[in-house]
Amino acid sequence: MSYTALLLIVLAAFIHATWNLLAKRASQGGPTFVLVYTTISALAYLPWVAWLIWQGATRWTLPILVCIALSGALHLAYSLFLQRGYQVADLSVVYPIARGSGPLLSTLGAFLILGEQPSGYGLAGLVAIVSGILLISTQGNLAKFRQPAARSGLRWGMITGTAISGYTVVDAYGVKLLGIHPVVLDWCANLVRVVILLPWVLARRHLIRSRMKGNWWLAMAVGLLSPLSYILVLMALQIGAPLSLTAPAREMSMMVGALFGMIILREKVGPMRLLGCAILMAGVILLGMAD
């Protein structure tokens, strides 16, 4: 992997952790905040997508439309689950568990449903991810599972990870087998989210002002940064970064997210939670090595 590609991936990881930090700050915005930042994303990236479509980057067929609709629904579920998780638990708990449980669930599905044979790296990665999740949730004290906050962080992190696993499979199918341009797929999925959320928010429009009070600039930042982290990864792949190294390298955002929670949000992270992030990241890398 070239230094330029590695720089792009590292920058993408920091941007991903940054927009999650901002989303945590606006956690009380709920679905209204998700609608606003998704709309901003759709408007900001419209010129690029329009140019790609003009250049014939994507053809339109029924399977492609179904894939876009399903991707949009799963991305919406991910956004709503994430916001809910940030309402009830720390960023340094929800974010790493959500990012780590996606690869965990995908690998378990491959073993249990598709009948793939687990390798040594794969089994070690699963053990490391589960161990990391336990350390992050409890800071090394399993008795903390008796506390509602620990259980809430674990539950919403895992639910969010399930949505990540789902849209990852759908997006990969759309890009690799249906030939949808990744940027077009991401933008169209955003549009689907707007269409689904808009009636719900408009029916509660009297809450918009209170939910978005102090959050408009946060929504603009999240709307611009969220797609950008994905685009930088695409650029790294375009200049030759191997996918087998790119995917695990992105997961350094878990450690960045935990550090942001500790330094900026003043969350009580502690050495055991940081160790859990490191073990979780190592587990994701091991799963990448098992491919």
C-alpha positions as CSV (number, residue, x, y, z in Angstrom):
1,M,0.0,0.0,0.0
2,S,1.4,3.4,-1.0
3,Y,1.9,6.2,1.6
4,T,-0.7,8.3,-0.2
5,A,-3.3,5.5,0.1
6,L,-2.5,4.9,3.7
7,L,-2.8,8.7,4.4
8,L,-6.3,8.7,2.8
9,I,-7.4,5.7,4.9
10,V,-6.1,7.3,8.1
11,L,-7.8,10.6,7.3
12,A,-11.0,8.7,6.5
13,A,-10.9,7.0,9.9
14,F,-10.4,10.4,11.7
15,I,-13.3,11.9,9.7
16,H,-15.5,8.9,10.5
17,A,-14.8,9.2,14.2
18,T,-15.3,13.0,14.1
19,W,-18.7,12.9,12.5
20,N,-19.8,10.3,15.1
21,L,-18.5,12.6,17.8
22,L,-20.7,15.4,16.4
23,A,-23.7,13.0,16.1
24,K,-23.2,12.1,19.8
25,R,-23.4,15.8,20.7
26,A,-26.7,16.0,18.8
27,S,-28.0,12.7,20.1
28,Q,-31.3,14.3,21.4
29,G,-32.1,15.3,17.9
30,G,-33.2,11.8,17.0
31,P,-34.8,11.1,13.6
32,T,-35.2,14.9,13.0
33,F,-31.4,15.3,13.2
34,V,-30.9,12.3,10.9
35,L,-33.3,13.8,8.3
36,V,-31.6,17.2,8.4
37,Y,-28.0,15.9,7.9
38,T,-29.1,13.3,5.3
39,T,-30.8,16.1,3.3
40,I,-27.7,18.2,3.6
41,S,-25.6,15.3,2.3
42,A,-28.0,14.8,-0.7
43,L,-27.8,18.4,-1.6
44,A,-24.1,18.8,-1.1
45,Y,-23.1,15.8,-3.3
46,L,-25.8,16.3,-5.9
47,P,-23.5,18.0,-8.5
48,W,-21.0,15.1,-8.4
49,V,-23.7,12.5,-8.6
50,A,-25.5,14.3,-11.5
51,W,-22.2,14.4,-13.4
52,L,-21.6,10.7,-12.9
53,I,-25.1,9.9,-14.0
54,W,-24.7,12.2,-17.1
55,Q,-21.5,10.2,-17.9
56,G,-23.5,7.0,-17.7
57,A,-21.9,5.7,-14.6
58,T,-25.0,3.6,-13.7
59,R,-27.7,2.0,-15.7
60,W,-31.2,1.7,-14.2
61,T,-32.8,-1.8,-13.9
62,L,-35.3,-3.3,-11.5
63,P,-32.6,-5.2,-9.5
64,I,-30.6,-2.0,-9.2
65,L,-33.7,0.0,-7.9
66,V,-34.5,-2.8,-5.4
67,C,-30.8,-2.8,-4.2
68,I,-30.9,1.0,-3.8
69,A,-34.2,0.9,-1.8
70,L,-32.9,-1.9,0.5
71,S,-29.6,-0.1,1.0
72,G,-31.4,3.1,1.9
73,A,-33.6,1.3,4.4
74,L,-30.7,-0.4,6.1
75,H,-28.6,2.8,6.2
76,L,-31.6,4.6,7.8
77,A,-31.9,1.8,10.4
78,Y,-28.2,2.2,11.1
79,S,-28.5,6.0,11.5
80,L,-31.5,5.8,13.8
81,F,-30.0,3.0,15.9
82,L,-26.8,4.9,16.3
83,Q,-28.6,8.1,17.4
84,R,-30.6,6.1,19.9
85,G,-27.4,4.5,21.2
86,Y,-25.8,7.8,21.7
87,Q,-28.8,9.0,23.7
88,V,-28.5,6.2,26.3
89,A,-24.7,5.4,26.4
90,D,-21.2,6.7,25.9
91,L,-19.6,7.3,22.5
92,S,-16.6,5.3,23.7
93,V,-19.0,2.3,24.3
94,V,-21.5,2.4,21.4
95,Y,-19.1,3.4,18.6
96,P,-16.4,0.7,19.0
97,I,-19.0,-2.0,19.6
98,A,-21.0,-1.0,16.6
99,R,-17.9,-0.9,14.3
100,G,-16.6,-4.2,15.7
101,S,-19.7,-6.2,15.8
102,G,-20.4,-5.7,12.1
103,P,-17.4,-7.8,11.0
104,L,-18.2,-10.2,13.9
105,L,-21.7,-10.8,12.7
106,S,-20.7,-11.1,9.0
107,T,-18.1,-13.7,9.8
108,L,-20.5,-15.7,12.1
109,G,-23.1,-15.6,9.3
110,A,-20.5,-17.0,6.8
111,F,-19.6,-19.8,9.2
112,L,-23.2,-20.7,10.3
113,I,-25.3,-19.9,7.3
114,L,-23.0,-20.2,4.3
115,G,-21.1,-23.2,5.7
116,E,-17.6,-21.6,5.3
117,Q,-14.8,-23.3,7.2
118,P,-13.3,-21.1,10.0
119,S,-9.6,-20.6,9.8
120,G,-7.2,-20.1,12.7
121,Y,-7.1,-16.4,12.0
122,G,-10.9,-16.3,11.8
123,L,-11.4,-18.0,15.1
124,A,-8.7,-15.8,16.8
125,G,-10.4,-12.7,15.3
126,L,-13.8,-13.8,16.7
127,V,-12.4,-14.4,20.2
128,A,-10.5,-11.1,20.1
129,I,-13.7,-9.1,19.1
130,V,-15.9,-10.7,21.7
131,S,-13.1,-10.1,24.4
132,G,-12.8,-6.5,23.2
133,I,-16.5,-5.9,23.4
134,L,-16.7,-7.3,26.9
135,L,-13.8,-5.1,28.0
136,I,-15.3,-1.9,26.4
137,S,-18.7,-2.6,28.0
138,T,-17.5,-3.4,31.5
139,Q,-14.0,-1.9,31.7
140,G,-12.8,-5.3,32.9
141,N,-15.5,-5.8,35.5
142,L,-18.2,-8.2,34.3
143,A,-20.4,-7.3,37.3
144,K,-21.1,-4.0,35.5
145,F,-23.5,-5.9,33.3
146,R,-25.9,-5.5,36.2
147,Q,-25.9,-1.8,35.5
148,P,-28.5,-0.6,32.9
149,A,-26.0,1.8,31.2
150,A,-23.6,-1.0,30.4
151,R,-26.4,-3.2,29.0
152,S,-27.8,-0.4,27.0
153,G,-24.5,0.5,25.4
154,L,-23.9,-3.2,24.5
155,R,-27.4,-3.7,23.2
156,W,-27.5,-0.6,20.9
157,G,-23.9,-1.1,19.8
158,M,-24.8,-4.6,18.7
159,I,-28.0,-3.6,17.0
160,T,-26.2,-0.9,15.1
161,G,-23.5,-3.4,14.1
162,T,-26.3,-5.6,12.8
163,A,-27.4,-2.8,10.5
164,I,-23.8,-2.2,9.4
165,S,-23.4,-5.8,8.5
166,G,-26.7,-5.7,6.5
167,Y,-25.9,-2.6,4.4
168,T,-22.3,-3.8,3.9
169,V,-23.6,-7.0,2.2
170,V,-26.2,-5.1,0.2
171,D,-23.8,-2.4,-1.0
172,A,-21.2,-4.9,-1.9
173,Y,-23.7,-6.8,-4.0
174,G,-24.8,-3.6,-5.7
175,V,-21.3,-2.4,-6.5
176,K,-19.7,-5.7,-7.4
177,L,-22.5,-7.7,-9.1
178,L,-24.9,-5.0,-10.3
179,G,-22.3,-2.5,-11.3
180,I,-23.7,0.5,-9.4
181,H,-21.1,3.3,-9.0
182,P,-20.4,3.5,-5.3
183,V,-20.9,7.2,-5.0
184,V,-24.2,7.0,-6.9
185,L,-25.4,4.1,-4.6
186,D,-24.5,6.1,-1.5
187,W,-26.3,9.2,-2.7
188,C,-29.4,7.3,-3.9
189,A,-29.5,5.5,-0.5
190,N,-29.4,8.9,1.2
191,L,-32.4,10.0,-1.0
192,V,-34.3,6.9,0.1
193,R,-33.7,7.8,3.7
194,V,-35.0,11.3,3.1
195,V,-38.2,10.0,1.4
196,I,-38.9,7.6,4.3
197,L,-38.2,10.0,7.1
198,L,-39.8,13.1,5.7
199,P,-43.5,12.2,6.4
200,W,-42.6,11.1,9.9
201,V,-40.8,14.3,10.7
202,L,-43.4,16.5,9.0
203,A,-46.2,14.9,11.1
204,R,-44.2,16.1,14.2
205,R,-43.0,19.4,12.7
206,H,-43.8,21.2,15.9
207,L,-40.8,19.3,17.4
208,I,-38.3,20.4,14.8
209,R,-37.3,23.7,16.4
210,S,-36.8,22.1,19.8
211,R,-35.0,19.0,18.5
212,M,-32.7,21.0,16.3
213,K,-32.0,23.9,18.7
214,G,-28.2,24.3,18.7
215,N,-27.8,21.4,16.3
216,W,-28.0,23.0,12.9
217,W,-24.3,23.5,12.5
218,L,-23.7,20.0,13.8
219,A,-26.1,18.6,11.1
220,M,-24.3,20.5,8.4
221,A,-20.9,19.1,9.5
222,V,-22.2,15.6,9.8
223,G,-23.9,15.9,6.4
224,L,-20.7,16.9,4.7
225,L,-18.3,14.6,6.6
226,S,-20.3,11.4,6.6
227,P,-20.0,10.8,2.8
228,L,-16.5,12.2,2.7
229,S,-15.0,9.5,4.9
230,Y,-16.4,6.9,2.5
231,I,-15.2,8.8,-0.6
232,L,-11.7,8.9,0.7
233,V,-11.6,5.2,1.1
234,L,-12.8,4.8,-2.5
235,M,-10.0,7.1,-3.6
236,A,-7.5,4.9,-1.8
237,L,-8.9,1.8,-3.5
238,Q,-8.7,3.6,-6.9
239,I,-5.0,4.3,-6.5
240,G,-4.2,0.7,-5.7
241,A,-4.8,0.1,-2.0
242,P,-5.7,-3.6,-1.5
243,L,-9.2,-4.2,-0.1
244,S,-7.8,-6.8,2.2
245,L,-5.7,-4.2,4.0
246,T,-8.0,-1.2,3.5
247,A,-11.0,-2.7,5.4
248,P,-9.1,-3.6,8.6
249,A,-7.1,-0.3,8.5
250,R,-10.4,1.7,8.6
251,E,-11.2,0.2,11.9
252,M,-8.6,2.4,13.6
253,S,-11.5,4.8,13.9
254,M,-12.7,2.7,16.8
255,M,-9.6,3.8,18.9
256,V,-10.0,7.3,17.7
257,G,-13.6,7.3,18.7
258,A,-12.8,6.1,22.2
259,L,-10.1,8.8,22.6
260,F,-12.5,11.5,21.4
261,G,-15.0,10.3,24.0
262,M,-12.3,10.5,26.7
263,I,-10.6,13.8,25.7
264,I,-13.5,15.8,24.3
265,L,-16.7,14.4,26.0
266,R,-14.9,13.7,29.3
267,E,-16.2,10.2,29.4
268,K,-14.6,7.8,31.9
269,V,-12.7,5.6,29.4
270,G,-9.9,4.1,31.5
271,P,-7.1,1.7,30.5
272,M,-9.3,-1.4,30.3
273,R,-11.7,0.2,27.8
274,L,-8.7,1.4,25.7
275,L,-7.3,-2.1,25.9
276,G,-10.6,-3.4,24.7
277,C,-10.6,-1.1,21.7
278,A,-7.1,-2.3,20.8
279,I,-8.1,-5.9,21.1
280,L,-11.3,-5.3,19.1
281,M,-9.3,-3.6,16.4
282,A,-6.8,-6.5,16.4
283,G,-9.7,-8.9,16.0
284,V,-11.0,-7.1,13.0
285,I,-7.6,-7.2,11.4
286,L,-7.4,-10.9,12.1
287,L,-10.7,-11.4,10.3
288,G,-9.3,-9.5,7.4
289,M,-6.3,-11.8,7.3
290,A,-8.6,-14.8,7.3
291,D,-10.2,-13.8,3.9
